[in-house]
Amino acid sequence: MGEIFGIGTSHVPYLMGAPENMVRLRQGICKMVERLEGRPFQDPPEALAQLGDNPMEVGKEHHRLHWQAFTQLRAYIDEVSPDAILLIGDDQAQCFQANNLPPYALYVGAQVDAKPFYMSRFPGDAEYIRQTWGVAPDHRYLWPCQAELAVAIRDELLRNGFDIASSNDLNSDRWQYGLGHAHANTQLFLHNDDGRYPIIPLFINCYGSDLNIFGTMASGQSLEAQSTSGYPPAPTSRRLYEMGRVIRNVLLRRPERVLVCPSSTWSHTWLTKKHHRMRMDVEGNLEKMHWFERGQASLLAEYDSPDIENNGDHELRNWIVAAGIMGNRSMEVMWHVISWVSTGFRVFGIWR
C-alpha cells in the first residue's frame, strides 16, 4: 500500500530574480493593470502601510522570508524522502497554447527539460542566478520523472471518465523552454534542481478564458482587443476535486511513497476583478486557508466560477486537486503571507 504526503507552496516569479528587482516587477504589474482597467493604479491602504517609505527594503525582506519557507518545506521533503513528487501547477500559455489547450494534462516522460530563467532580465538577475543556483541564465536542466507511476495515474483517470491529455515532450515551434514556470520554479525553490526526487508534472488550465491576460502582458493591448475564441473555460472545481479522489485511489494501491505538491499564489492583486485588479481577496483567502487547517478543504469543490475569477483565485484550482487527493487531512500552515510588494496571497503548508 502506498503512502501519501503533502506540501503546499508557490511558484512566485519574484524569487527568480535579484531581491532588489521585486519592486521593478511590481511596477510592471501595476502598469499592466492600468492598461487593463483604463485608470491609474491606486494601492489600497494595507498596501501603502506595508510598502512604507522604502518599498525596496520591504521587497528584500519578503524575498528572504519566502526563501526561508521553501527551505523549511525542503527539510520536510528530506524527512519523508518520497519516491516521487506529484507537482501540480498551472500552465500560463506556455507549454499549452490556443492550438493545443487541454483542461488538464499529465507529463509521462522519463525525464523533462527546463530552461527556467528566460524571464530574469533585470540588472543583477544574472549574478543572482549564478550565486543561487550556480548556473548561467541560459542553463537548461534535465530532471528525472517517475514515468511508470505517471502512466498508471493517466490510465486510471481515463478509465474513470477523466479525459486527461498526456505528453512526453513539452517543446514545440511556439515554446522552447521545456517545463513551464509553475513547475520549474517550484523545483528550484524546493532545492530539487539536482533532480534528487523524481517528479510527475500535472498541468491544470487554471486561467481558462483569462489566459488572454498573458498575451496582454506582452502586447499592451486591452483584454477587449484580444480574441477569446481560442481559450476555453477552466474545468469546474467539482471535477478537479473528483479527479484528485481518483488519483488518491491510484496512489494508495501503488507501492510508491508520493509527495503531493500544489504550487500556486492564491489571490493575485492583478487578477481580482471585484477590486479592479488593485487589491487581493485577503478575507476570502484567510477563510479558505482555515478550511485546509480544519480538514475542510472539500468545501473548495463548491467554490467555482465566476467567484474564483472575481476573487483572483485562478491558481487555487491546483490546490483543489490536492484537496481531493489529501481528503480530510488537516494541513499545518507553516507560513502565509499577504504580500503587497509581490502582489499575492501565499500559503506554505504540510500535510503530515
N, C-alpha and C positions, 0 to 999 in steps of 0.2 A: 504493500500500500504506500502510495506516495505521500510526501509531506509538502504542505503549502505554507510559505512565509510571505510577508509583505512589507513593503515600504511605499510611502507616497512622497513625491518630490516634485521638482520643477525643472524645466529646461531653459530658464531665463537667459535670453541672449545677452543681457547686460554683462554677464560674467565672462563672455568670450573675448572681451577687450579689457584694456587697462582701466583701473578704478577711476582715474581722473576723467575718463570718457563717458561715464554714466550720464552726466548732465548733458553732454553733447547728444547722446542718443535720445534722451528725453526731449530735448529741444526739437529734434527731427519729428518725433511723435506729435508734439504739440502743433507743429506746422501742418502736418498731415490732417489733424483734426480740424484745423481752421479751414482747410480746403474742403473737407467733407461737410462741415456744418455751416460754412459761409459766414462765420463770425469769429471775432478774436477769441483766443483761448483764455479762459479765466479759471485759475486754480480755486478749488473750494477752500474754506477756512482751514480745514485739517491739513491740507497740503501746504499751505503757506506757513502754518505753525511748525510742521516737520522740517521744511526746507530752510527756514530761518534766514539768517544773513549770509550763510556760507553753504549753498547747496552742494558745492563740490566736496566739502568735507563730509557732509551727510552721505553723499554717494559713496565715498571711500569706506565709510563705516558700514553701510549696508552691504557693500561688496564683501567686506571682511566677515560679516555675520552670516551671509549666505554660504561662504566657503566653510565656515565653522559648522554649519548644519550639515553640509554634504559630508564632511569628514566624520561626523557622528553616525550618519547613515552607513558610510563605508565600514565603520567598525562593526556595525550590526551584520552587514553582509559577510564579513570575515568570520563573525561568530557562528553563523549558521552554515557558511560555506556551501552554497547551493550548487547543484549540478547545472542549473541554467537560470537565467533571469528572463522572465516574460516581460518585455519592455513595451508598455502601452503608450503610444503617442499619436498626435495628430499629424497630418501632412498638409502643409500650407502651400498648395500648388507648386510642389517641388517634385518629388518622385511621381506623383499622380496629378495630372493636369486635365484640362477640359476634354482632351481627346481620349482620356482613359481614367475615369474617376469613379472607382467603386465606393460603396458606403463603408466598407471595411476590407482590409487585406492583410494577409499573413506572409511574412518572408519565410521561405522554406529552403533556402540555400545552405550549404555547409559553411560558408563564410561570406562576409559582406564588407564592401569597401566604403570608405567615407573620407571626404575632403572637407572638414567642418569649418575651416577658418575663412571661408570665402567672403563673409560679411564683416570681418575685422579689418577695417581700413583706416581708422583714425591714427594720428600720430601717437606713437608709444605702443600700439597694439602688437606690432611685430616683436618687439623686445619682450613684452608681457607674455606672449605665446612661447617664446624661447625659454624664458625663465620658469614659466609654469609647467609646460609640458615637454620642454627640451627638444622641440622640433621647429622647423621653419613654417611660415604661414601657408605655404603651398603643399604641406605634407598630406599624403594620402595614407590612411590607416587601412588595415585588413584585419577584421575581427572574426573570431570563430563563432559559429552559431550551432544550436542544437537542432539539426535538421530532422532527425528521426522523430523527436517529440513534436516539432512544428508540423510535420506531415500528419502525425496522429491527431493533433488538435484540428487541423484543417479538415481532415476526412470525417471526423466525428461531427464537426459543425455542419458539414454538408449533409450527412445522414440525418441530422436533426432539423433540417429545413432552413439552415442559415447559409445562404448562397454567398459564401465568402470567396473573394478572389485570392490568388496566391502568386508569388513571383520569386524567382531566384536570381534576378538581375534588375537593379533599380535605375540603371543608367539608360539614357535614350538620347535622341538628337536634340531634345529640349532640356535635358538635365544631365550633367556630367559630374555631379558631386557625390554620387552614391547615396548612402543613408542620409535622410533629411535631418534638419537641425533638432527636431524634438527628440529623436533617439540618439543622434550623435553627440549633441551637447550633454545629454544625461550620462552617456558613457564617460565623457571627460570629467564631468563634475563628481561622479562617483568613483573616480580614480581607477576606472576599469579600462583605461586606454591601452593597457598592456594585454587586454583580452584574457585575463586570468579566468573570468567567469563567462562561459558562452552565453549568447543572448538569442532570444526569439523576438524579433520586432513585429509588433501588431500595430497596424495603422487604422485610425478611425477618422472618418471625414467629419471632424467636429464643427467645421465652419459652414458647411452647406453652401447656400447661395451667397453667403457673406465672404466666400473666397475672393470675391471681387476686390475686396479691400487690398489684397496683396498686389494686384495689378495697379491699384490706385497709388500705393506707396511708390511704385516705380515710375508711374506716368504723370502723377499730379492731376489726373482727371478726377472729376466728381463721380460718385457712385452712380448717379443717374446716367452718366455718359458711358458706363461700362455695360456691355451685354451680359445679361444674366442667364441666357439660354443654355450655356454650357455647364452650369453649376446646379446640380440637384439639391434638394433639401438634405439636411443631415438625417441619419437614422434616428428613430424615436428612442427615447430613454428607456422605455419598457423593453424594446428589442435589444438594446445594448446590455441591459441588466440580465435578461434571459440568456443572452449569448455568454455572459460571464458564468452563469449557472452551468451551462453545458461544458465550458472549459474546466470548471471546478471538478465536474464528474470525471472528465478525462484525466486530470492530474491525479486525482485520488486513486485511480485504477492503475496508474503507471508506477514504476519503481523510483523515478527521479525525485529529488528534493528540489522544489522550484520556488524561486522568489518572484512574486508578482510586484511589478513596479509601474504604476501610473505616473506619468510625468506631465505636469501642467502648471501654468499660472491659472488661478481661478478667475475671478472678475478682473478684467483689464479696464483701466480708465477709458482707453480709446475705442473700446467695443461697447461700452454701456450706453445704449441708445436712450434710455429713460433719463439720463443725466447729460445728454448732448455730448457724450464721449469725453467728459471732463472730470468725472468722479466715478470711482468703482463702487460696486454694491457691497459696502462693508457690512451692513447689518445682515443682509441675506447670507453672505459668506460665513459670518460668525455662527449663524444658526445651523448652516449645513456642516460646518466643522464639528459642532456639538453632536450632530447626528452620528458622525463617524466615531466620536468619543464614546457615545452611549450605545453603540452597536445597533444603530437605527438607520444605517446608510441605505437600506432597502427603500426608504422613503424617496430616494432620488429617482426611482423608477417612474414616479408620477410627476417629476419635475421636468417640463418639456417646453418646446416652442409654443408660443413666442416669448415665454418668460425668460428662457435661457438667453436668447438674443438681447432682450431688453435689459437684462442684468449683466451683460458682458461675460457670461459664464460659458461660452462656447466650449472651451477646453475641459470643462468639468466632465464632459462626456467620457473622457479617458478614465476618470475615477469611477464613473458609473459602471463600466465594465468590471473594474476591480472590485467594486461593491458586490457585484454578482458572484464573483469568484470567492471573496472572503466571507460572504454570508453575514451572519450577525456578530462576527468577532469585533470587539471594540478595538479601536485604533488609539494608540498612545501618541498624542501630539507632542513632538519634541520641541517644535518651534513654529510659530506662524508670524507672518509679518504683513503689515499694511504699509506697503512701500510706495509712497507718492513719488519718490525720486526715481524708482524703476517701474512705476505705473501699473502695479498689480498687487493682488492679494495672494499670498503663497502659504502653503501648509507643508510641513515636513513631519512625517509620522511613521510609526512602526506598528504593524500587526504581528504580535509575537505568537 
